[in-house]
Amino acid sequence: MTKDLQHDGKPSGIAAYITVTAAYWAFMLTDGALRMLVLLHFHELGFSPVQLAYLFLLYEFMGMVTNLSAGWIAARFGLALTLYLGLALQIGALVGLANLQPDWAIALSVGFVMAVQGVSGVAKDLTKMSAKSAVKLLVPKAADDQLFRWVAALTGSKNAVKGFGFLLGAALLALWGFERAVLGMAGALSVVLLAILLLMPKGLPGTKRKAPFSDVFSKDPGVNWLSGARLFLFGARDVWFVVGIPIYFHAVFSDGTPEGARNAFFLVGGFMALWIVGYGAVQGWAPKILRAKDKPLSAIIGLTRTWVGVLSLVPFALAGAVFVADGTKDWLTITLIAGLILFGVIFALCSALHSFLILALTSAERVTLDVGFYYMSNAAGRLVGTLLSGVSYQAGGLPACLATAALMAVLSWLATAPLARYASDRV
């Protein structure tokens, strides 16, 4: 592929990849900022852990629905449409949140934010599916090593950008307040959408006009087992990530005064941002860290199983540390930070391996459909993890949160076992 548009109207790999990646980065910056804005703003208003979890449930549920239908829409009408639609819906969600009124009853506020977050969930997974599928279609056939590097770079950079979004959201909340923060992000993303509309190369592949809707459900056992493993993997992260750790750290870092609460916003947002940025950096370097170049598919599957097994040990150990800490907060805080950073490194390797495997296991003809189904499972894991994050933290505090995360990781490890039998015919 050349750097310029080809005469048949198809975009070059590099030009389209850069444009799609730029759109994905802009979206994920606002996505990370919005999550931190909503979490910290409503925690400050006195919402309970379960109520905070409710705010994100429709976001994750709509992600499940969207990933199924988005793959079909992209197969019928092309990836560019789903990418533009994702950005436009995120702008609408940000504007909608600016209309939240402080004097509304809690039930009305929760319902309104859930609905707007649902729109944001649709937007996120339209954009994600478009970007990930485009990589499969732009990499030359039979170039598995290049595919792993491109998808690792896209996913890793996206998570680094989303990590900066966490810090941006916390900073905007402390400096601008909730309403001005979401309106400012809506305006910035509108500029990005206009630029992408003007710069996107024509002819991005991926249309299949006669794709029936029933095709959204994968009939491939390998894709199905990997999707199950993905569900539990992301559930294992979000059980502690969504509600438990942010609320726990906010209580640790805040001294109870308004100024202390604002300072805690920066500290919590900073930790979450650094965690995501580090996670993204490790994802981007995963092919080199794992020495995956020229490894057969069976070896990649073996690496996946090994690293997910190691991952499950970390939250088990952290749950034990919290249980026996008995009020020694300084020691416990340092232990948690170190342990969660280790979790992030291993989780990033597992996630990068998964992101490669779904593209390696699917065909070019079904890529948008299988990627959509796979990320539907990803969203299902986040949905389950989000709910369990609030429920487990309210029921048993941080030890229950972390123990539940460990159990989810074990289930992910079990789901990877059948993948080995599908490696020999996917070279």
Secondary structure, DSSP 8 states (H G I E B T S, - for coil): --SS--TTS---HHHHHHHHHHHHHHHHHHHHHHHHHHHHHHHHTT--HHHHHHHHHHHHHHHHHHHHHHHHHHHHH-HHHHHHHHHHHHHHHHHHHTT--TTS-HHHHHHHHHHHHHHHHHHHHHHHHHHHHHHHHHS-TT-HHHHHHHHHHHHHHHHHHHHHHHHHHHHHHHHT-HHHHHHHHHHHHHHHHHHHHHH--TT-S---TT--GGGGS---HHHHHHHHHHHHHHHHHHHIIIIIHHHHHHHHH--SSHHHHHHHHHHHHHHHHHHHHHHHHHHHHHHHHTT-TT--HHHHHHHHHHHHHHHHHHHHHHHHHHHHHTT-HHHHHHHHHHHHHHHHHHHHHHHHHHHHHHHHHS-GGGHHHHHHHHHHHHHHHHHHHHHHHHHHHHHHHHHHHHHHHHHHHHHHHHHHGGGGGGSTT--
